[in-house]
């Protein structure tokens, strides 16, 4: 067995002894029932001896007698789970260990019961269940060493588990959910005309709710590479505030929000030693954004990653996407992207990441095609600041729309948008539960354009949940 070493007989006995000692003396006395001729504490000792001598049938009888006298006897359930586990009755062992966890009355009992549940699930090849119970074991580990051990076991099981699941959900209040402008008039640099903007073009406050599910299943894994099949679903809903609805008046509210679903097939070719890898991925999906009708798309992605040394990594990826033609387009949209990143782990354990990217968007509609260049920088601080763990990100990018026109007026030199953002993220590991902690993200984004309709400012704050290991 890899990932979690099987508990030896001695380890099982030691855990059971710790479990027995964690039972409050008063409860142990009250656990004795009329049908029992020995006190509960004596029965517990007999159960331990039965386990030590390999008399698992006797241990089961003692456990059942203790449970009959006290249906909330957490040690009895743990004794039963241990005997069932040693006789390879894994589903029953898992059930009994769960019951021991539910009736536990101390961190020691919760830790031991959660870890035994994980062990039974792992040996039943229920890796996702084992991961969840190892999270609980880490939550209740009485000291840091056993917490670290549970986290290490969790990571080992995750590496073995062919299924990887990522869930994400956030609710974001924003003062500009539609990327609107702050002015009521539209100015074009170099053009002596002024336009009046409709109410839906102005910045509208509201709430942005987003949720996503990312499933990746490993089909095969060898020393030379791995193959994965994936499913990704994303949904975004935007609700305007009462003040935004009042500002719109009788003008129709903009159609906001988005939906996306895609399936993928990905293969990574790994070099000997694991210093570098090449990844090829094909993706098919369908999306709907704003008032645009549903649109299918296909994407091909090629990536290369190389560890430069033990503390730094470089990766680069190119992708090409084609979208279904809609609204009487003669051809669908095409998107080409190039992205490269350098990741460095510092001596302080802080992590710095620098990224450069470029993209081209080609569409049938005149003046809507664009080219974008930009970069991002993020910095994750290892040490905590009081109850918080902080990380920062900043970025800027420039987009050029050649031949852009407004009401038959061509913008001199084309439309040019420059966007910059700053983001601060605070994770609160001190209030985590089973390895999940709340994370607060504050972001400020500003766009400047030679067409004032696209000047915009947005401040948003979001609250979500993030895994700490």
N, C-alpha and C positions, 0 to 999 in steps of 0.2 A: 504494500500500500504506500503510495507517495502522497505528499501533501501533509497528512496527519499521520504520525506513527501510531500503530495500534497500541492501546493501553495494555501494558503488561499486567499480570495478576497483582504484582506488588503495587503498581500505580492505582489500580482499581480499589485495592484494599485501603491504601492511604487516603484516597478520595472519600471512600465510604466512612473511614474513621473521622476525617475532618467534617463530614456531613453529620455524623452522629454527635460530635462534640458541639456542632452549631445548633442542635435542638435545645431550646430552653428547658431547664430541669423541670419546671412546673408543668410544662406541656407533656413531657415524657411520662410523668406520673399520672396525669389525667388520661393518657392514651390507653391505660389498661382497662379492658372490658371484663364483664362478668364471666364471659366464656373463656377468658385467658387465665391460666393458672400461674403465670409469671408476670412480673411487672414489665412494662413496655421496654424499659432500659435493658433488662436482662434478655428480652426477646431480640432486641437490636444486636446485642453482643453475640447471641447464638446465630443470628443471620450473618454477621461478619465472619464468624468461624466457619459457617457452611460455605460461604464464598471462597474463603482461604483454602478449604479442603477440597474444593471442586464439587461440593454437594449442591449443585444448582437447583435440583428438584426440591431439596429441603429449604433452600433459601427462598424459593418461590412460595412454598407453603407458609413459611414464617411471615413473609411480606404480605400475603393475602390475609393472614390472621390479624396482623397489625392494621391493615386497611379496614377489615371488618369492624374492628374495635374503634377505629378513628379514621373516617373517610378523608380527612385532611392531613394525614400523617405523611409529611413530605419525605422523610427518611425511608418509610416503607415503600413508597413509589420508586425512590432511587434504588433501593435494594432489589426491587422487582425488575427494574430496567437493567441493572447490572447483570442479574442472573439470566435474563432473556438475551441480553447482548452476548454473553459468554456462550450461550447455546445457539447462537446465530439466528435467533428469532427476531430479526432486525425491525420489521414494522411494529411488532408488539413492544419491543424495547424502546423504540422512538415514542410510541404513544405513552408508555409509562413514564419516560423521562420528561415529556412535556407536562404530564400531570404533576410530577415532582416540582417542576419549575413554577407551575401555577400556584402551588400551595407553599412555596418556599417562604421563609420568614427572615432570611438574612442574606447579605451579599454572597457569602460563601456558598450557601445552598443554591442560590440562583446561578452562580457561576458554574458549579459542578453539574447541575442539572442541564443547563444550556449546552455545556460542552459535551456531555454524554448524548444529548439529543443530536448534536451536530455529528458526532462520531457515528451514531447509528444511521443517520441520513447519508453520510458520506459512503459508508460501506454498502448502502443500498443503491449507490450511484445517483442519489438525489442531490446533486451538487448545489443547486440553487437553494434548497432547503438548508443544507449544511452551512452555506454562506450566511444565511439569515440568522441561524442560531449561534454562529461564531461571532456575529455582530453583538448579539445579546450577551455572550460570554465576555466579550471585551467590555461591554457596558458595566457588568457587575464584578469584574475581576477585583479581588480585594487589594491587590497591590500592583504596581506598575509593571513588574516583571511578567506576571501572568497576563496582564493586558497586552503587553508587547507580543507575548507568545500567541495569544488569540488572534492578533492582527496578522502576524506572520502566517499562521495557519489559514486565515481567511484569504490572504493573497495567494497562498499555494493552491487552495481549492479553486479560486477564481481562475488561475492559470490553467488548471486542469479542466474546468467546466467548459464544454463546447458552446454554451449559450451565454451571451453577454447582453445585459439589459441596462439601458440608461433611460431614466424618466426625468423629465424637466417640467416645471410649472412655475409661472411667475405672474404677478399682478403689478402693473406699473402705472402709477399716476404720472401724467405728463401734461405740460402746458402747451404741447403742440403735437397732437396725435396724427395730424394729416400733413406734416411738413409744410405748413402754410407760412405765409410771410406776415410781417408785422405792420406793413403799410397798406393803405387802401388804393394806392395808385401804382401803375406799372411803368417803370422807366427803363429805357434801353440806352446803354452808353453809346453816344455818337448819333443818336436819332432824336430829332426835335419834336417828338410826339409823346403824349402821355395818355396812358390807358387807365380805365377804371376797373378794378378787380371785383369779381363777384364774391359774395360772402363766403362761399366754400373755399376760396383761395386764401383766406386769412387763417392765421394760426388759431386752431380750435383746441381747447383743453379737454381732457377726458381720461379714460382708463384703458390701458392695453393689457389684455389677458392672453398669455401664450402657454401652450402645452405641447409637449412632444414625447414620442416613444421611439427609441432606437433599439432594434433587436438585431444582433449579429450572431450567427450560428456557424461554428467552425466545422466544415465538412471533412477536412483532412489536415494533418500536421505531420511533417517530416523534418529531418535536419536541413533539407534544401528549401523548405517553404511551407506555407499554409494557405488554405482556400476557405473563404467565408461567403455565406449568402446572408443578405440583410434585408430588413424591412424598416422603413422610416416613415413616420406619420407626424405631421405638424399642423397645428391649428392656431389661428390668431383671431381674436375678437376685439373690436374697439367700440367702446361706449362713450358717447359725447356727454359732457357735463351739462347741467341745467343752464349754465351761463352760455355755453356754446350753442345750445339749441335756441336760446333767446336771441343770440347774435344772428343766427341764420334766419330767424323769423319764418316767413312763408317759403323761403328758398329751400329746395330739396337738400336734404343732408347728403354728404358725399358717401359713396359706397366704399367702405373701408374693410380691412380684415383680409385674411388670406387662408388658403387651405393647400396642403401639399402631401402627397403620398408617393413613395418610390420603393422599388425593389432593386437590389444590387448584387453583383457577383464580383468578388475581389480575390486576387491571388497575389501573395507576396513571395518573391524569390529571395532567399537569404543566403548570403555568402558564408563560407566556413568561418567560424569564430564569431559570427554575429555582428561584425563591425559595420556592415553595410547591407542594404536591402533595396530591391526594386519592386514596386507595387503597380499592378494593372487592375483597373476597375471599370466595369460597365454598369450603367444605371439607366433604368427606365422609370418614368414617373408621370404624374398628372398633377396639375396645379390650377388654382383659380385665385386671382388677386384683384381686389377692388371690383370694379364693374366689368372687368374683362371676362369673357367666357372661358370655360375650362379649356386647358391646353395641355396636350401630351408633349413629352420631351424625352430625349435620349442624350446621355453624357458619357464620354470616354475620358478616363483620367489615368495619367502615368506619373508615378512619383519615384523619387530616389532619396534615400536617407543614408547618412554615413556618420559614424561616431569618429570625431577627429581625435579625441583622447578620452580619458575616463570622465571628464567633466564638461565636454562640449559635444554638440550635435549639429549637423547641417542637413537640411532637407530642401528639396525643390520639387515642384509639381506643375505639370501642364495639363489643361483640360479643354475639351471642345464639346460644346452642347448645341444641339439643334432642336428647335421647337416647332410644333405644328402650326401651319398657317391658319390664321383666324381673321374674321372680319374682311373677307374678300382680298386678303393678301395673296400676291402671286407666289411668294415664297415665305417660309417661316423665319423666325428670328434665329440668329446664330450668336453664340457667346464663346469667346476664346480667352482663357486666363493663364497667367504665369505667376507663380508665387514661390518665394524662397525665404527660409527662416534660419536663423542661427540661435541656438539655445546654449546658455552657459550657466553652469552651477558654480557659484563662488565659494571661497573658503568659509564664509560665514553661513553657508547653506542657502543663501538667497539665490533666486533663479532669475536671470535676465534673458529676455527673448526679443530679438529684432527681426522684423519682417519687411520685405519689399514685394510689391505686387503690381501687375499691369493687366488690363483687360480691354477687350474690344467687343462692343455690342453692335451687331449689324441687323437692321430691320428694313422692311419694305417701305416704311413711311419716311418721306423726305424730312431731313433735318433732325430725325430722332436717333440716328446712329451715333455712337460715342466711343471715345477712347479715354481710359482712366489710368492714372499712375498714382501710386501712393505708398505709404509705409506706416508701420505700427511699432510701438515699443512697449513692452510690459515688464514689470518688476515685482516679483513676489518675495516678501520679506519673511524669513524663517521664524524669527523670534516674535513673541506676542507683545502687544502693547496693552497692558492691563488685560481685560477680557477679550480683546480683539486680536485677530491676525489680519494684517493689511496687505493689499496688493494694489498696484497702480498701473494704468494703461493710458497711452496717448497715441494719437495718430492724425495723419492728414492725407488728403488725396485731392487730385485735380481732374476734372472731367471736361472734355472738349466735344461740343456738338457742332460739326461743320454744317453749313447750310441751314441753320435753324431759322425758322420764320414764325412771325406772329401776325396774323391777319394780313397776309401777303407782304409784310415788311420783313426783309431779311436782315438778321442781326449782323452788323459789321464784324468780320472776323469769326463769326460763329458764336454760339453761347459757350461761356466758360464758367464753371462752378468750382469753387474751392471750399473744401469742408475740413474742419478740424474738430477733434473731440478730446475730452479728458475724462477719465473714469477712475473712481476710487471704490474699492470693494473691501468690505469688512466682514470677516468670518468670525463667529462667536463659538469657539470650540468648548468653552466652559459650560455651555448649556446643550451640548450634544446629547442625542439619544441613539444608542446602537450605531454609533459612527456617523450619524447625520446631524448637521448643525445648521442653524439659520445663517443666511448670508445677505447682507444689505449692500446694494449697489447704487451709487450716485453717479450720474453721467450728465455732462454738459456738451452739447454739440452746436456748432455754428457754421452756417453755409453762407458764403458771399458769392454773388453772381453779377455779371454785367447785364442781366435781365432781372430787375428788382423783384419780379414775381417769385423768383427762386432764392431770394435772400430769406434765411430762416434761422431761428434760434430755438433750441429745445433744452429743457431741463427735466430730467426724469429720475425717479428713485424707485427701486424695485426690491422686494423681499422674496427670497426663495430659500430652498434647502439644498445643501451640498454635502457630499460624502467627504469625511475627513481621512479616510484610508481606502 
